Amino acid sequence: MLNYNFFNDYNLISGVFDEMKSEDGVRKHYEMFMAAFQSVNSDEMSIKDELAKKLFLTQGITFTVYSSGEGIEKIFPFDIYPRIIQAAEWEFIEKGIKQRLKALNIFLKDVYSHQFIIKDGIIPASLIYSCPNYLREMMNVEVPFNIYTHISGIDLIRDHDGSYYVLEDNLRTPSGVSYMLENRSISYRLFPNQIPENKVRPVSDYPDLLMKNLLALGNRHTSRPTVVLLTPGIYNSAYFEHTTLARLMGIELVEGRDLVVDNHKVYMRTTKGLKRVDVIYRRVDDEFLDPLIFRPDSMLGVPGIYHAYRKGNVAIINAMGNGVADDKAIYAYVPAMIKYYLNEEPILKNVPTLRMENEDERAHALENLHQMVVKRTNESGGYGMLIGNTATEKELKEFAEEIQKSPRQFIAQPIISLSSAPCYIDGKLQPRRVDLRPFALSGPDGVEIVPGGLTRVALKEGSIVVNSSQGGGSKDTWVVD
């Protein structure tokens, strides 16, 4: 038994799988890290906690919350106590994500070309065509190397028995990887000896892997492709991430006004004149990318970029139109996609999902709304969501009415008891609910996943909402051999 004063006061949440501790004591992969802190007192931990806050503040590690139309920039809350995952578990996660992304990528290719999955009755055509993120403009577009999902963030949770479930797929412009990198950097400052002693696998090569894939996509035109990162600008919630990634990859950070299309080719304005651009890592959403094709009122995109892409003169990462695979109503069909395209059983499970356009499933959800999580099919960031067991009667009634009015806009899922992990809060270790977003990079050589990802934490006691926009924070994720 470890003689560890923080650990002795650590109480498990009833019916919840805890990452560090079971009823029998500390889990094996946490033992070495715990043993190193047998003699640590709360004053030392508080000093580390304060140091972490100062480092986040001085380095400007922020995100933006939008409320009442105003963007409020906040320091990203960071918990100093790492989440630790054993190597064998990580290999299982990695296999599951690679399988899932393979199927989703084939689905995107199929749905924008032959549509076999619709013709064979696996997914209803009405579900695809009613998705606001389904882009008819992407029909029969030749996508370089047939890769749509170059950068993906797959959100994973664990149920009460420790089983992993995919909560959602983020295949459009997934964010959070800069926080994964910064969290590791801060951990090195706080625990310089513990990372090598625990044989923690590195995450620092993510920018190099990403750059390698971006350059491979540009090699079709020139041996020295020009790569840029297209940002919506300083008011975007993930602007810190855009600047960080551009800096780490050594590429230009550009806004729409810095690019121009001439004769279906994209150029960047420079002090020496126009320079041809081969690859664009874009963090601008589909609808704002080209005002000539999508929203004419958009000032964020580049007029003519769609046709430059369609003609194969520039590579855009991620591909346009991926939002159809992110739709929460389509999510329910991913296990069927895996069986249909790959003839395999899914490695990672879906959360059981009731489709509100199905009359029987809708009736069951409405009868049991107080036991359900209801989500809007095309919202993200924790918005547009109802957690039945904490909702008021008024909220339940309002959601029930909205579901009846437009069932396609909602799904319902049973409330999953997210796993907990130890967090250093108010001078002691306390369990808080967590999820995990590993980041996968798909390139011509296959899928690579950096070992770890972003662990998001519901810092409010009793909460299961981990989104930063809803008061969540994050912690470093250690994959240990």
Beta strands, then each sheet from edge to edge (+ up, - down):
strand 1: 21-22
strand 2: 25-26
strand 3: 62-67
strand 4: 70-75
strand 5: 78-86
strand 6: 151-158
strand 7: 164-170
strand 8: 227-230
strand 9: 252-254
strand 10: 259-262
strand 11: 265-270
strand 12: 273-276
strand 13: 279-282
strand 14: 315-317
strand 15: 349-350
strand 16: 354-355
strand 17: 372-376
strand 18: 385-387
strand 19: 410-414
strand 20: 420-425
strand 21: 428-437
strand 22: 439-443
strand 23: 446-449
strand 24: 454-457
strand 25: 473-480
sheet 1: 1+ 2-
sheet 2: 3+ 4-
sheet 3: 5+ 25+ 24- 21+ 20-
sheet 4: 15+ 7+ 6- 22+ 23-
sheet 5: 9+ 8+ 13+ 14+
sheet 6: 10+ 11- 12+
sheet 7: 16+ 19- 17+ 18-
end
